[in-house]
Structures are given as C-alpha cells and as structure tokens.
Amino acid sequence: MAADSRTPDALTIEVAELIGTVVARYHQEYELAAAAHALTGAQARVLTLLARRPTPMRQLARHLKCEPSNVTGIVDRLESRGLAERRPDPADRRVKVAAATDEGRATAARLRGHLDFAGEPLQGLTPAERTLLRDLLRRMLGESPDAAGDG
C-alpha cells in the first residue's frame, strides 16, 4: 500500500518539531526580557515594531493578529510610560500612527540586547548560514528572500 502523499515523512516531522522548540524557546526568553523591562510580551512586541517605524494602529493589529481595541490598550500603556506616542500619519492626516519615542527606541534596543537566544545560537552560525536560514524561513512564510527592512 502506497504512503499517503499528505503524510509528512520523518525528516519533515523532525524539522517541524525543531521549529516548534525554537519558537517556544524564543517566546520564553522574549517574555523574560520583556518582564526585565516591566513590559508584557505584547507590549514589548508592539514597542519593537514601533521602534522600526511609525505604524498605523490597524496595521499593528493585523501584524499581531489581534483586534484593534487590544492594540489601543497596549499603545495606551506604552504611551503612559513615555515609550510611544500617537501622531497623524503624514500621508493621511485622518489616520493615526503609533510611534516609539526616543525612550521607547532605547528600551526596544535594550530589550533586543536581553534576548540571549537571538544572539548566542545564531552567532554560532556563519554569516552565510544565517543568510541561508533567513532566506529559507522567508520562503516558508511565502515572502521574498530579499525582503528588506523587516528583520
């Protein structure tokens, strides 16, 4: 009897399990790093995104796969700590964007510095291996391997 082509082979199962372990470890360390800065994991994720570029609230919600009202609460808390601010979108003044303040960008940088997992194991790979890994992950996500500005 032929194997079902939809049934993953042993290698595929092993790779999927390893990806799951990497994701779980990353989330665990991310939560610890966030807590070290008196942030929730969600607040830290939003702050990290805002440190890259000011972003409309709806776009943040889509990226985080949550309701816009959740993002509003997160940005409210970041704003109350002086880590983020809302401002009109220069392209469409009817739209509000959230942006990291100088202190927010500094906090996001310190947060990234506390992510041991993102540093130590990846630094053990050569630049070529990290590039290959990045490109393969982007391909798995259906993104262009040469996508810029989102890492």
Contacts in CASP RR format, 6 or more apart in sequence:
PFRMAT RR
TARGET T0000
AUTHOR 0000-0000-0000
METHOD contacts of the structure
MODEL  1
MAADSRTPDALTIEVAELIGTVVARYHQEYELAAAAHALTGAQARVLTLL
ARRPTPMRQLARHLKCEPSNVTGIVDRLESRGLAERRPDPADRRVKVAAA
TDEGRATAARLRGHLDFAGEPLQGLTPAERTLLRDLLRRMLGESPDAAGD
G
8 16 0 8 1.000
25 117 0 8 1.000
26 115 0 8 1.000
26 117 0 8 1.000
26 118 0 8 1.000
29 115 0 8 1.000
29 116 0 8 1.000
29 117 0 8 1.000
29 118 0 8 1.000
30 41 0 8 1.000
30 44 0 8 1.000
30 45 0 8 1.000
30 115 0 8 1.000
31 41 0 8 1.000
32 114 0 8 1.000
33 44 0 8 1.000
33 111 0 8 1.000
33 113 0 8 1.000
33 114 0 8 1.000
33 115 0 8 1.000
34 40 0 8 1.000
34 41 0 8 1.000
34 43 0 8 1.000
34 44 0 8 1.000
34 111 0 8 1.000
36 114 0 8 1.000
37 44 0 8 1.000
37 107 0 8 1.000
37 110 0 8 1.000
37 111 0 8 1.000
37 114 0 8 1.000
39 47 0 8 1.000
39 107 0 8 1.000
39 111 0 8 1.000
40 74 0 8 1.000
42 64 0 8 1.000
42 70 0 8 1.000
42 74 0 8 1.000
43 74 0 8 1.000
43 77 0 8 1.000
43 78 0 8 1.000
44 108 0 8 1.000
44 111 0 8 1.000
45 64 0 8 1.000
46 60 0 8 1.000
46 64 0 8 1.000
46 71 0 8 1.000
46 74 0 8 1.000
46 75 0 8 1.000
46 78 0 8 1.000
46 84 0 8 1.000
46 98 0 8 1.000
47 78 0 8 1.000
47 83 0 8 1.000
47 84 0 8 1.000
47 100 0 8 1.000
47 104 0 8 1.000
47 107 0 8 1.000
47 108 0 8 1.000
47 111 0 8 1.000
48 108 0 8 1.000
48 111 0 8 1.000
48 112 0 8 1.000
49 55 0 8 1.000
49 60 0 8 1.000
49 63 0 8 1.000
50 60 0 8 1.000
50 78 0 8 1.000
50 84 0 8 1.000
50 98 0 8 1.000
50 99 0 8 1.000
50 100 0 8 1.000
50 104 0 8 1.000
50 108 0 8 1.000
51 100 0 8 1.000
51 104 0 8 1.000
51 105 0 8 1.000
51 108 0 8 1.000
51 109 0 8 1.000
52 149 0 8 1.000
52 150 0 8 1.000
54 87 0 8 1.000
54 89 0 8 1.000
54 97 0 8 1.000
54 98 0 8 1.000
54 99 0 8 1.000
54 100 0 8 1.000
55 63 0 8 1.000
55 97 0 8 1.000
55 98 0 8 1.000
55 99 0 8 1.000
56 89 0 8 1.000
56 95 0 8 1.000
56 96 0 8 1.000
56 97 0 8 1.000
56 98 0 8 1.000
57 68 0 8 1.000
57 71 0 8 1.000
57 72 0 8 1.000
57 75 0 8 1.000
57 96 0 8 1.000
57 97 0 8 1.000
57 98 0 8 1.000
58 68 0 8 1.000
60 71 0 8 1.000
60 75 0 8 1.000
60 98 0 8 1.000
61 67 0 8 1.000
61 68 0 8 1.000
61 70 0 8 1.000
61 71 0 8 1.000
64 70 0 8 1.000
64 71 0 8 1.000
71 98 0 8 1.000
75 84 0 8 1.000
75 86 0 8 1.000
75 98 0 8 1.000
78 84 0 8 1.000
78 98 0 8 1.000
78 104 0 8 1.000
79 85 0 8 1.000
79 86 0 8 1.000
82 101 0 8 1.000
82 103 0 8 1.000
82 104 0 8 1.000
83 100 0 8 1.000
83 101 0 8 1.000
83 103 0 8 1.000
83 104 0 8 1.000
83 107 0 8 1.000
84 98 0 8 1.000
84 99 0 8 1.000
84 100 0 8 1.000
84 101 0 8 1.000
84 104 0 8 1.000
85 98 0 8 1.000
85 99 0 8 1.000
85 101 0 8 1.000
86 96 0 8 1.000
86 97 0 8 1.000
86 98 0 8 1.000
86 99 0 8 1.000
87 96 0 8 1.000
87 97 0 8 1.000
87 99 0 8 1.000
88 94 0 8 1.000
88 95 0 8 1.000
88 96 0 8 1.000
88 97 0 8 1.000
89 95 0 8 1.000
89 96 0 8 1.000
89 97 0 8 1.000
100 108 0 8 1.000
112 118 0 8 1.000
122 130 0 8 1.000
125 133 0 8 1.000
134 145 0 8 1.000
135 145 0 8 1.000
138 144 0 8 1.000
138 145 0 8 1.000
138 147 0 8 1.000
139 145 0 8 1.000
END
